[in-house]
Amino acid sequence: MTNQKLIIACISIFAFLYLGCGGSSNNGDTAGQAATEDTGGAASEPKNMEEAMNEVQKALQGDGEKKEVVDFRALKKLLPEKVAGMERTAHSGEKAGAMGFNIATASAEYRDGDKELEVDIVDFAGVATALMGMASWASVEIDREDENGYERTTTVEGYKAFEKYSSKNKSGELSVLVAGRFIITLKGRNIDEEGFKAAIDELNIKSLAKME
């Protein structure tokens, strides 16, 4: 699954860079100076793996409290049998983990003739690195439009969202960050703008937020 792979990649890359640099720059400089003084110029020995992993986990989580992801089966229940007049043709979910953190995902595909819609719900339990990788738009403002379509940050039921739509190709994408831990993503093809926007209204975002 694309979203899951992206999150795992973000966490793994961050961990690799963090370990490779010996942690944060300030602490690294201080530790390096102390080691030089104590050993007469010799470099300090690498931290053991357990200590390093603990530091990576703290850095990934930031100042927030570590949370457990919800059961992916509960996320699957939020994906209805029909959306915007299209029947559900595929329905899946899973839980995966890396570096001591888990994610839960649920996905569904809908189709009506040549109209197609993919819906993904991801719970990354507030891991900051996953947020940076999947919802970097949540901290910026975007508003672009031309004869072919638009892309912009907006809100959906009070939650920050990013949407783009190509009137030329009749394709669009909408992502919503819910409660700081869930991301709902819709990708539609051969769907008019009105039908695409209607799809998000048929997903129970309020119930998702209560799973926090």
C-alpha positions in Angstrom: 0.0 0.0 0.0 1.4 3.4 -1.0 0.5 5.3 2.2 1.9 2.6 4.4 5.2 2.4 2.5 5.5 6.2 2.6 5.2 6.3 6.4 7.6 3.4 6.9 10.1 5.1 4.6 9.8 8.4 6.4 10.4 6.8 9.8 13.3 4.7 8.5 15.0 7.5 6.7 14.7 9.8 9.7 16.1 7.1 11.9 19.0 6.5 9.5 19.9 10.1 9.3 19.5 10.6 13.1 21.7 7.7 13.9 24.2 8.6 11.2 24.6 12.1 12.7 24.8 10.8 16.2 21.5 12.4 17.3 20.8 16.1 17.6 23.6 18.5 16.6 23.8 20.3 19.9 24.1 17.1 22.0 26.5 15.6 19.5 28.8 18.6 19.7 28.9 18.6 23.5 29.4 14.8 23.6 32.2 15.1 21.1 34.0 17.8 23.0 33.7 15.9 26.3 35.1 12.7 24.6 38.0 14.6 23.2 38.9 16.0 26.6 38.5 12.8 28.5 40.4 10.6 26.0 43.0 13.0 24.9 41.5 13.5 21.4 40.1 10.0 20.7 36.6 9.8 19.4 33.9 8.6 21.7 32.5 5.1 21.2 29.1 4.7 19.5 26.1 4.4 21.7 24.7 1.0 22.1 21.8 0.1 19.8 19.1 0.2 22.6 20.1 3.7 23.6 20.2 4.9 20.0 16.8 3.4 19.3 15.3 5.0 22.3 16.6 8.4 21.2 15.2 7.8 17.7 11.8 7.0 19.1 11.8 10.1 21.2 12.8 12.2 18.2 10.1 10.6 16.1 7.4 11.2 18.6 8.5 14.7 19.6 7.1 16.0 22.8 3.8 14.2 22.4 2.7 11.1 24.3 3.0 7.8 22.5 -0.4 6.5 21.4 -1.7 3.2 20.2 -3.2 3.0 16.8 -6.8 2.0 16.5 -7.8 -1.4 15.2 -7.8 -1.3 11.4 -11.1 -3.3 11.4 -12.7 -0.3 13.0 -11.4 2.0 10.3 -12.7 -0.4 7.6 -16.2 0.0 9.0 -16.1 3.7 8.2 -15.8 2.9 4.5 -19.3 2.4 3.2 -20.5 0.0 0.6 -21.4 2.9 -1.7 -19.9 6.4 -2.2 -21.2 9.1 -4.6 -23.3 6.5 -6.4 -20.3 4.1 -6.9 -20.3 0.5 -5.5 -17.4 -0.7 -3.4 -15.3 -3.2 -5.4 -12.4 -3.8 -2.9 -12.1 -3.5 0.8 -8.9 -4.1 2.9 -7.0 -3.1 6.0 -3.9 -3.9 7.9 -1.5 -2.9 10.8 2.2 -2.5 10.3 5.1 -1.3 12.4 8.7 0.1 12.2 11.1 1.5 14.7 8.7 0.8 17.6 5.7 2.6 16.1 2.7 1.2 14.4 0.3 2.4 11.8 -3.2 1.2 10.9 -4.7 1.5 7.4 -8.0 0.8 5.8 -8.7 1.1 2.0 -11.6 0.8 -0.3 -12.1 1.1 -4.1 -15.3 2.2 -5.8 -16.4 2.0 -9.4 -19.3 2.9 -11.6 -18.6 2.4 -15.3 -15.4 4.4 -16.0 -15.7 6.3 -12.7 -13.2 5.3 -10.1 -12.6 6.3 -6.5 -10.0 5.2 -4.0 -10.3 6.0 -0.3 -7.6 5.4 2.3 -7.7 6.0 6.0 -4.4 6.0 7.9 -3.9 6.2 11.6 -0.3 7.1 12.4 -1.1 7.9 16.1 0.4 11.4 15.9 4.0 10.4 14.9 5.5 13.7 13.8 7.7 12.2 11.1 4.7 10.5 9.4 2.8 13.8 9.6 5.7 15.6 7.8 5.8 13.0 5.1 2.1 12.7 4.4 0.6 16.0 5.4 3.3 18.7 4.9 0.5 20.9 3.5 -1.1 21.1 6.9 1.4 23.8 7.9 1.2 26.0 4.8 -1.4 27.9 2.8 -1.8 27.0 -0.9 -4.2 28.5 -3.5 -3.5 28.0 -7.2 -5.9 28.0 -10.1 -5.8 28.0 -13.9 -7.8 26.9 -16.9 -7.0 23.2 -16.2 -8.0 23.1 -12.6 -6.9 24.1 -9.1 -5.0 23.0 -5.9 -5.5 24.6 -2.5 -5.5 24.0 1.2 -8.9 24.2 2.8 -11.0 22.8 5.6 -13.4 19.9 5.7 -15.7 19.8 8.8 -13.2 22.1 10.5 -10.2 19.9 9.7 -7.2 21.0 7.6 -7.3 19.6 4.1 -5.7 19.8 0.7 -7.5 19.3 -2.5 -6.6 19.4 -6.2 -8.7 18.8 -9.2 -8.1 18.7 -13.0 -11.1 19.7 -15.0 -9.2 18.6 -18.1 -8.8 15.0 -16.9 -11.7 14.9 -14.5 -9.4 13.6 -11.8 -8.9 14.8 -8.3 -7.3 14.2 -4.9 -8.4 15.3 -1.5 -6.6 14.7 1.8 -7.9 15.6 5.3 -6.0 15.6 8.5 -8.3 14.5 11.3 -7.6 15.0 15.0 -3.9 15.3 14.4 -3.5 11.6 13.8 -5.7 10.3 11.0 -5.4 11.1 7.3 -8.2 10.4 4.9 -7.2 10.5 1.2 -9.6 10.3 -1.8 -8.4 9.8 -5.3 -10.9 10.0 -8.1 -10.8 9.5 -11.9 -13.4 10.3 -14.5 -15.5 12.1 -11.8 -16.9 15.5 -12.2 -16.0 18.1 -9.6 -19.4 18.1 -8.0 -19.4 14.3 -7.6 -15.8 14.3 -6.2 -16.7 16.8 -3.5 -19.8 14.9 -2.6 -17.8 11.8 -1.8 -16.1 13.2 1.3 -19.5 14.2 2.7 -20.5 10.5 2.8 -17.6 9.5 5.0 -18.1 9.7 8.7 -15.3 12.0 9.8 -16.9 12.8 13.2 -16.9 9.1 14.1 -13.3 8.9 13.0 -12.3 11.8 15.2 -13.9 10.1 18.2 -11.6 7.1 17.8 -8.7 9.3 19.1 
